[in-house]
Amino acid sequence: MRCLLCRIPALRRLRRELARIFALTLVALLAGCDDATAPADPSAVADPAAVADPAPVVDPAAAGLATVGSSRIAFMSYTGEESDIYTIGPYGSGLTRLTSWAGSEWDPTWSYDHKRLAMVRWRAGVNNVMHGDIFIMNADGSNKHWARSALPAYDFFEPSWSPDGKRLVVTVRLDNSSNAFLATLELSTGNLAWVGPAGTVAVRGRHASYDPTGTSIIYLEYLGGAVHRFVPGGTDVILLKSDWQIRDATLSPDGKRLAYSRLVTSTNPEIFVLDLATKTSKRLTFYAGDDIGATWSPDGTRVAFLSNRSGRYQVWSMNAATGGSLTQVTKVDDAAEPVWWH
């Protein structure tokens, strides 16, 4: 899962162990509520026909990358104990470091016109307390600035752009507990407003993003039990519900599919794609380690994700329909939080 605590440099070595502990706790709680005779989740059982993931493909054409060759993937990587933002081509070319000052940046996200990136940085806020705050720059690293002139009083993280580029939907943590709620940030004014469906003041959740039309917002319940879609001030619909913790979820560029990662055992997250019309999910990865952070290519033909299958956490991509044509994108010390431009 993604969280502000996991980005504190001194705790980065613990971030994945903390996620595993959280997952084990959640599974134990669910087990206590479930009927002991209930059948196991079918997708948790290894596919008897499945073998180890194929070797990485290095030919962009063979990997099906020709149509997305000019696009870029942003990601976070550590240099020592601090994290910076990088971009890279979809088949591993043109690695570019965009931030290099003291401190850490995380949660990168592309504007829909792929001309700007928003992210999170530490900032001295009210009473000189350090908070995560939203920072923006051009795709080439120029024009770096805070999204708001006002000093933060709370922690802001997980920004995501509206299609028109006028606002961000963000997660706001009110204190050091798990009180995290969704809000929108108007970039022209810096105004912050709680957001939710009809009958609510604010939604407790995380990992929110706009649909491609900009009319609705999808988000993950804070404990990862379901993915919702709501129209601000309107209806709320559950797109996906699971007894196994969902780690992240994102709509395809055409809005017809949902790529997500969720646990299939107490410690093993895998990547799935849900067809929203048929309500059927297809499992794309079969690896005993971590496959998380799914993000769509601009044409919807591929999904990039984070995996430790090479021994370190790196960005990989695969065919969005089959999970085939597996390709390692990055070869850095420690990658995290990939996001393909729209």
RONU-567507 format. One record per atom (N, C-alpha, C): residue in three letters; x, y, z. Coordinates in pm, whole numbers, plus 50000, padded with zeros to 5 digits. Example, Ala and Ser with C-alpha at 12.3 -4.5 7.8 and 13.67 -1.06 7.14 Angstrom:
! RONU-567507
ALA513194943150780ALA512304955050780ALA513204967050780SER512854977550708SER513674989450714SER512905000350787
END
This chain:
! RONU-567507
MET500844988250000MET500005000050000MET500875012450000ARG500305023349964ARG501055035749961ARG500635044150079CYS501615050250147CYS501265058650261CYS502365068550286LEU502005079350351LEU502975089750379LEU504075084650471LEU503715076550571LEU504705071350665LEU505805063850593CYS505405056650484CYS506385048450413CYS507405056950339ARG507175069950326ARG508115078350252ARG509105085350344ILE508995083750476ILE509965089650565ILE511295082750542PRO512365090150504PRO513605083650464PRO514145073750565ALA514105076950693ALA514685068250794ALA513955055050805LEU512705054550752LEU511925042250765LEU511795034750634ARG512515038850531ARG512265032750401ARG512585017850399ARG513565013550477ARG513884999250477ARG512784990850540LEU511914997750619LEU510834990450686LEU509524990850609ARG509444998550501ARG508145001350439ARG507454988650391ARG508204979450331ARG507544967550279ARG507184957850390GLU508014957350495GLU507684948750607GLU506434953950679LEU506314967250690LEU505124972950752LEU503874969550670ALA504004969950538ALA502874966450454ALA502474951950474ARG503464943350488ARG503154929150509ARG502474927050644ILE502944933950748ILE502344932750879ILE500894937450874PHE500644948750805PHE499284953950790PHE498404943750720ALA498944937650614ALA498164927850539ALA497844915650624LEU498824910850701LEU498584899450788LEU497514902350892THR497564914450947THR496564918451046THR495174918650985LEU495064924450864LEU493774925250797LEU493234911350766VAL494104902550716VAL493664889050683VAL493204881750808ALA493904883550919ALA493514877151044ALA492144881951090LEU491904895051076LEU490604900451114LEU489494894851027LEU489764893850898LEU488764888550807LEU488494873750835ALA489574866450869ALA489414852250896ALA488534850051017GLY488624859251113GLY487814858051233GLY486344860151207CYS486024866951096CYS484624869951064CYS484024860050966ASP484884852850892ASP484394844350786ASP484024830450838ASP483144823850766ASP482804810050793ASP484014801350764ALA484404793250860ALA485624785150844ALA485474775150731THR484254772050689THR484054762450583THR483954768950446ALA484064782250441ALA483944789150314ALA485064785050221PRO484794783750092PRO485844779749998PRO486884790649984ALA488084786649949ALA489164796249928ALA488884804649805ASP489434816749804ASP489324825449688ASP489954818149569PRO489224815849459PRO489774808049348PRO491064813849294SER491184827349290SER492384833349232SER493584832049323ALA493354827649450ALA494474825649541ALA495174812449514VAL494524803649438VAL495094790649407VAL495914791949280ALA497144787049284ALA498014788149168ALA497404781349048ASP497484787648933ASP497004781948809ASP497894770148773PRO497354757848766PRO498204746348739PRO498864747048603ALA498274754848513ALA498874756148380ALA499904767248374ALA499964775248482ALA500874786748480ALA502294782348513VAL503244788048445VAL504654785748474VAL505254798948514ALA506554799048541ALA507214811548578ALA507044821748468ASP506984834648508ASP506854845148408ASP507964844148305PRO507674847048178PRO508684845848074PRO509824855648095ALA510934852748030ALA512104861548040ALA511774875147982PRO512434885848034PRO512164899247982PRO512384900347832VAL511514907647765VAL511644910047622VAL512364923247601VAL513344923447515VAL514124935747496VAL513774942847366ASP513114935947274ASP512734942047147ASP511394949247164PRO511364962647149PRO510114969947170PRO508984965147081ALA509284961846955ALA508224957246865ALA507664943946912ALA508554934846951ALA508114921746998ALA507314922947126ALA507634932847207ALA506934934747333ALA505614942247316GLY505304946547195GLY504074953947174GLY504184968247221LEU505394973847223LEU505614987247274LEU505714997747165ALA505624993547040ALA505835003146932ALA504865014846937THR503615012246975THR502615022946973THR502715032247092VAL503495028647193VAL503645037347310VAL505105041547328GLY505875040247223GLY507315042447233GLY507715056547271SER506895066547238SER507255080447269SER506745084847406SER505995076247474SER505445079947603SER506515078647712ARG506175083147833ARG507125082747944ARG506435077048068ILE507225070748150ILE506785065748280ILE507555073248387ALA506835079448480ALA507475085848595ALA507515075948709PHE508545076848792PHE508635068148907PHE509535074549011MET509485069149129MET510325073649240MET511455063749260SER512635068849293SER513765060149323SER514605066349432TYR515225057849512TYR516055062649623TYR517495064649581THR518085075549630THR519505078049621THR519995079349765GLY520635068949816GLY520935068649959GLY519645067350037GLU519415076450129GLU518215076050212GLU517145085850166GLU517325092150051GLU516355101750001GLU515835097449865SER514585101249837SER513955097049712SER513835108749615ASP513945105749487ASP513815115649381ASP512885110249273ILE512455119249185ILE511555115749076ILE512335114648945TYR512045104048872TYR512675101348742TYR511575098848639THR511945100048511THR511095095048404THR511945086248313ILE511255077448240ILE511955067948153ILE511035064048040GLY511595060047927GLY510805054947817GLY510245041147850PRO509205036747780PRO508525024247817PRO509345011647795TYR510445012447719TYR511305000747706TYR512705003447762GLY512775013147856GLY513995014847935GLY514985024947885SER514635032747785SER515575042647731SER515295056347790GLY516305065047786GLY516125079047821GLY515825081647968LEU516495074448057LEU516295076848200LEU516685091348233THR515755098748297THR515985112848329THR515635115448475ARG516565121248546ARG516315124948686ARG515805139348690LEU514645141448751LEU514015154648751LEU514215162248881THR514475155548991THR514725162349119THR516025157349177SER516755166449241SER518055162549294SER518465170649417TRP517555178449473TRP517905186249590TRP517785177949717ALA518215183549829ALA518105176549957ALA516655174049991GLY516375162650054GLY515005159250088GLY514455148549995SER513185145550011SER512565134849933SER511325139649861GLU511075133649745GLU509855135749668GLU509245122049639TRP507915121449635TRP507265108649610TRP505865111249552ASP505135100549523ASP503785101349466ASP503725109549337PRO504555106749235PRO504465114449111PRO503175111149036THR502655120948962THR501465118848880THR501475128448762TRP501085123648645TRP501105131548522TRP499805139248503SER499905151448449SER498725158248397SER498295151048270TYR497015152748233TYR496495145448118TYR497165149447987ASP497675161547978ASP498395165547857ASP499875161947865HIS500265154647967HIS501625150248000HIS502675161347991LYS502245173648022LYS503185184848023LYS503665188348163ARG502955183448267ARG503315186648404ARG503265174148493LEU503995174848601LEU503975164448703LEU503655170748837ALA502795164448912ALA502585168049052ALA503195157049138MET503595160449258MET504235150949349MET504095156249490VAL504695149349584VAL504675153549724VAL506105156049771ARG506275166949848ARG507555170149912ARG507295174050056TRP508325172550139TRP508235177850274TRP508305192950271ARG507515199550359ARG507485214150366ARG507195218450509ALA507945228350554ALA507685233850687ALA506355241250683GLY505415236950766GLY504085242650761GLY503775251250881VAL502535251250921VAL502085259051036VAL502875254851160ASN503305264751237ASN504105262351359ASN505415255151328ASN505855256351202ASN507125250551157ASN507155235351167VAL505995229151166VAL505895214551163VAL506015209851018MET506785199150995MET506965194050860MET505765185950815HIS505275188850693HIS504155181550635HIS504465177950491GLY503845167150445GLY503865164550302GLY502975174650233ASP503465180950125ASP502675190950053ASP502845188749903ILE501925193949825ILE501895191549682ILE502825201149609PHE503645195549522PHE504645203049446PHE504435199849298ILE504645209849212ILE504375208349069ILE505595212848989MET505825206248877MET506865210648784MET506495206248643ASN507165212148545ASN506995207848407ASN507615194148387ALA507245187548279ALA507715174048253ALA509215173248234ASP509845184548198ASP511305184548183ASP512015188948310GLY511275190948419GLY511875194848545GLY511925209848569SER511475217848474SER511495232348490SER510245237248563ASN510255250248599ASN509105256848661ASN508615249548786LYS509525246548874LYS509175239648999LYS508545249549097HIS507405245449156HIS506735254449251HIS505745246549335TRP505405252249453TRP504365246449535TRP503005248749471ALA502095239249487ALA500755240649431ALA499965251349504ARG500255253549633ARG499545263449713ARG500555272749778SER500205285549788SER501085294749861SER500925293150011ALA499755288750055ALA499495287150198ALA500325275750255LEU500855277850375LEU501615267350441LEU500665256250487PRO501105243650474PRO500215232650510PRO500035231250661ALA498825227750701ALA498545224550840ALA498365209550859TYR498205202350746TYR498025187850748TYR498935181650643ASP498915168350635ASP499685161250535ASP498855159050410PHE499395162750295PHE498775160450166PHE499585149950092PHE498905140250030PHE499635130449952PHE498715124349847GLU499285115949760GLU498575109249651GLU497775118749563PRO498425128949502PRO497695137849411PRO497365130849280SER496285135049215SER495935130149082SER495185141149008TRP495535143248881TRP495015154548803TRP493605152248751SER492845162948741SER491605162648664SER491985163448516PRO491155157848427PRO491505158248284PRO491725172248227ASP491025182348281ASP491195195948229ASP492395203148291GLY493095196748383GLY494305202548442GLY494065213648542LYS492815215748582LYS492495227048670LYS492585223648818ARG492535210948851ARG492515207248993ARG493175193649013LEU493455190849138LEU493955177849179LEU492995171949282VAL492825158849278VAL492185152149391VAL493325146449475VAL493275148749606VAL494375145149695VAL493815137949817THR494715131049886THR494375125450016THR494955134550123VAL494155137750223VAL494565146750331VAL494535138850462ARG495665138450530ARG495705131950661ARG495665142750767LEU494655142150852LEU494405152950946LEU495335152651067ASP495845141151104ASP496735140051218ASP497615127951197ASN498235123051303ASN499145111751289ASN498445098251292SER497115098351293SER496365085951292SER496005082451148SER494995074051133SER494565069950999SER493405078350947ASN493255090451001ASN492175099250957ASN492555105850824ALA492375098650715ALA492715103650582ALA491445104950500PHE491265116550436PHE490045119450362PHE490385125250226LEU489445124550133LEU489655129549998LEU489235144249988ALA490005151849911ALA489715166049888ALA490155169649748THR489635180849698THR490095186249570THR490845199249595LEU491875201449515LEU492705213349525LEU492625220949393GLU492035232949397GLU491955241549278GLU493305248349258LEU493925245849144LEU495285250749123LEU495335265849100SER494275271749047SER494295286149020SER494185294349147THR493535288949249THR493295296449372THR493975290549495GLY494335277749489GLY494865271049606GLY493805266649705ASN492525268249667ASN491435264549757ASN491315249349768LEU491065244949889LEU490915230749918LEU489475228149961ALA488865217649908ALA487475214449942ALA487325199449960TRP486655195450068TRP486345181250086TRP485435176649974VAL485555163949937VAL484765158849825VAL484205145149860GLY482965142749814GLY482335129849840GLY481005129049769PRO480345117549775PRO479025116249715PRO477965123349798ALA476735123049750ALA475625129549821ALA475475123849961GLY475195132650057GLY474975128350194GLY476225127150278THR477375130850221THR478625130050295THR479325143550292VAL480075146350396VAL480915158250399VAL482255155250335ALA482785143450364ALA484075139250309ALA484125124050309VAL484955118550223VAL485115104150211VAL486435100050274ARG486395090250361ARG487625084450416ARG488135074050317GLY489255077050255GLY489785068150153GLY491165072550108ARG491645066350001ARG492975069449948ARG493035065449802HIS494175068549740HIS494475064449603HIS493345068449507ALA492905081049515ALA491795085849432ALA492305091049297SER491445090249197SER491755095849065SER490465098648991TYR490535107848895TYR489385110948811TYR489235100448701ASP487975098448657ASP487795090448537ASP488185099048417PRO488365092948299PRO488855100648183PRO487955112148141THR486665112048180THR485775123048145THR485815134448247GLY486365131748364GLY486425141848469GLY485145143448548THR484155135048525THR482865136448593THR482765128548723SER483585118348738SER483525110148858SER484925107448910ILE484985102749033ILE486245099849100ILE486195085449150ILE487265077949129ILE487365064749187ILE488335065449304TYR488115057149404TYR489025057049518TYR488975043549586LEU489965041049667LEU490105028649741LEU489725031049886GLU488845022449939GLU488545023350082GLU489845022650161TYR489885029550275TYR491155031150345TYR491815017850380LEU491025007850419LEU491584994850454LEU491704985450333GLY491334990250215GLY491544982450093GLY490494971950065GLY489284973350120GLY488264963250099GLY487454965049973ALA487434977049915ALA486604979449797ALA487104991749722VAL486784991949592VAL487035003549507VAL485685009749473HIS485555022749497HIS484315030049472HIS484475039749356ARG483345043349300ARG483275053949199ARG482105062949236PHE482365075949247PHE481265084949282PHE481335097749201VAL480175103649180VAL480075117049124VAL480045126749242PRO480925136649248PRO480905146049361PRO479515151849384GLY478985149749505GLY477655154249537GLY476545145449481GLY476935134149417GLY475955125449353GLY476045111049403THR475885101849311THR475805087749346THR477175081549371ASP477165070549447ASP478375062849476ASP478105048349439VAL479035042249365VAL478905028449320VAL480175020849357ILE480005008649406ILE481165000049432ILE481524992749304LEU482734995049254LEU483204988449133LEU483774974649161LEU484384973249277LEU485094960849310LEU485124959249460LYS484834947149506LYS484894944249648LYS485644931149667SER486464930349771SER487274918349790SER487504915649938ASP487514902849975ASP487894898950110ASP489404899650129TRP490124900250017TRP491574901750022TRP491934916349994GLN492874921550067GLN493204935850060GLN493594940149919ILE492934950549869ILE493294956949743ILE494334967649773ARG495414967649696ARG496504977149722ARG496364990049642ASP495894989249519ASP495775001049434ASP494844997649319ALA494315007849252ALA493405005649140ALA493395018049052THR493295015948920THR493275027148826THR492485023448702LEU491695032848650LEU490895030548530LEU491765030948405SER491345023148305SER492005023448175SER491685036548104PRO492475040148002PRO492215052847932PRO490825054047872ASP490195042747834ASP488835043447780ASP487775042147889GLY488195040548015GLY487275039848126GLY486505026848137LYS486875016648059LYS486105004248055LYS486704993048140ARG487934994748186ARG488604984348264ARG489264990448386LEU489464982248485LEU490114986448609LEU491294977248634ALA492504982848632ALA493674975048671ALA493904976948820TYR494194966148889TYR494374967149033TYR495304956149082SER495864958349199SER496634947749265SER495934944449396ARG495934931749429ARG495364927649557ARG496084915049604LEU495954912449733LEU496554900449790LEU495834887949740VAL496624877549714VAL496054864349686VAL496404854449797THR497414858049877THR497694851650005THR497974862950102SER498314859650225SER498514870250324SER499694879350293THR500604874950204THR501804883050176THR502084884650027ASN501174880549940ASN501474880049796ASN500454888049715PRO500774900749679PRO499894908449592PRO500174905749444GLU499124905049364GLU499234902549221GLU498394912749144ILE498624913549012ILE497924923148926ILE496754916448856PHE495614923448856PHE494404918848789PHE493854930148702VAL493014926548606VAL492244936348529VAL490784932348533LEU489934941748573LEU488494939648581LEU487814946048460ASP487004938348388ASP486164943648282ASP484894948948348LEU484684961948342LEU483574968048414LEU482214964248355ALA482164960548228ALA480894956748166ALA480474942748208THR481414933448210THR481094919548241THR481284916148388LYS481954925048462LYS482244922948604LYS483164910948628THR483964907548529THR484894896448543THR486334901648551SER487124895248636SER488524898948653SER489434888248595LYS490534892648537LYS491554883448486LYS492854886148561ARG493434875648615ARG494714876848683ARG495844876748581LEU496734886748588LEU497794888148488LEU499154883648537THR499404883748666THR500734879948716THR500614867848808PHE501654859448804PHE501744847548888PHE503174846748942TYR503444854749042TYR504784855449099TYR504664855149250ALA505554847949317ALA505434846049462ALA505784858449543GLY506384868549479GLY506744880749549GLY505684891549532ASP506124904149517ASP505224915549509ASP505054920349365ASP503814921249319ASP503444927849195ASP502354938049232ILE502674950949225ILE501784961449274ILE501884973749184GLY501034983649211GLY501164996649146GLY500854996748998ALA499754990448956ALA499414989748814ALA499125003548757THR499595006048634THR499375018748565THR499295016148416TRP498325022348347TRP498025019348207TRP498915027148110SER499225020747997SER499825028047885SER498775037147823PRO499175047547749PRO498195057047693PRO497155050647601ASP497535039947531ASP496585033447441ASP495865021747506GLY496125018947631GLY495435008347703GLY495844994247668THR496934992747591THR497344979247551THR498284972647651ARG498904980747739ARG499864975247833ARG499634980847973VAL500134973748071VAL500104978048210VAL501524977548263ALA501974988548321ALA503254988648392ALA502964986548540PHE503944981148612PHE503744978148753PHE505094976748821LEU505054976048952LEU506264974649032LEU506384960149078SER507584954449066SER507804940649106SER509224938849159ASN509374929449251ASN510714926049301ASN511184912749245ARG510654908749132ARG510974895849072ARG512424894749026SER513114906049009SER514514905648969SER515454906149090GLY514894906349210GLY515694907549331GLY515634921349392ARG515364931549312ARG515134945149358ARG513814950049301TYR513234960149364TYR511994965749312TYR512294973949187GLN511694969649075GLN511854976248946GLN510504977948880VAL510454986848779VAL509254988648699VAL509294978748584TRP508184971548565TRP508014962048456TRP506754965848378SER506594960548258SER505344962148186SER504964948948120MET503664947848085MET503154935448026MET501924938547941ASN501534928947861ASN500334930047781ASN499124930747874ALA498264940647854ALA497134942947945ALA496044932447932ALA496024925047823ALA494994914947803ALA495434901047849THR496734898347838THR497204884747863THR498224883547975GLY498914894548007GLY500024893848101GLY501304889348035GLY501284887247905GLY502464883047832GLY503374894647794SER504394891747713SER505384901647668SER505934909547786LEU506314902347890LEU506834908648012LEU508154915547983THR508264928048024THR509434936247992THR509894943948115GLN511174942948148GLN511734950948257GLN512064964848204VAL511484975048267VAL511654988848220VAL512844995548287THR512964994348419THR514035001148493THR515074991348543LYS516274996548562LYS517364989048624LYS518104998548718VAL517385002648823VAL517925011948921VAL518055004749054ASP518565011649155ASP518755005149285ASP517435001349350ASP516435010149340ASP515195007949414ASP514105016849356ALA513265011349271ALA512185018949209ALA510905017749292ALA509975027049270ALA508685026649338ALA507715035849264GLU506435033349281GLU505345042349239GLU505395046249091PRO505395036448999PRO505385040048856PRO504045045948816VAL504075055448723VAL502845061048667VAL503105064948521TRP502375058448432TRP502515060948287TRP501735073348251TRP502255081348158TRP501495093248124TRP500225089348048HIS499245098648047HIS497925095647990HIS498005095147839
END
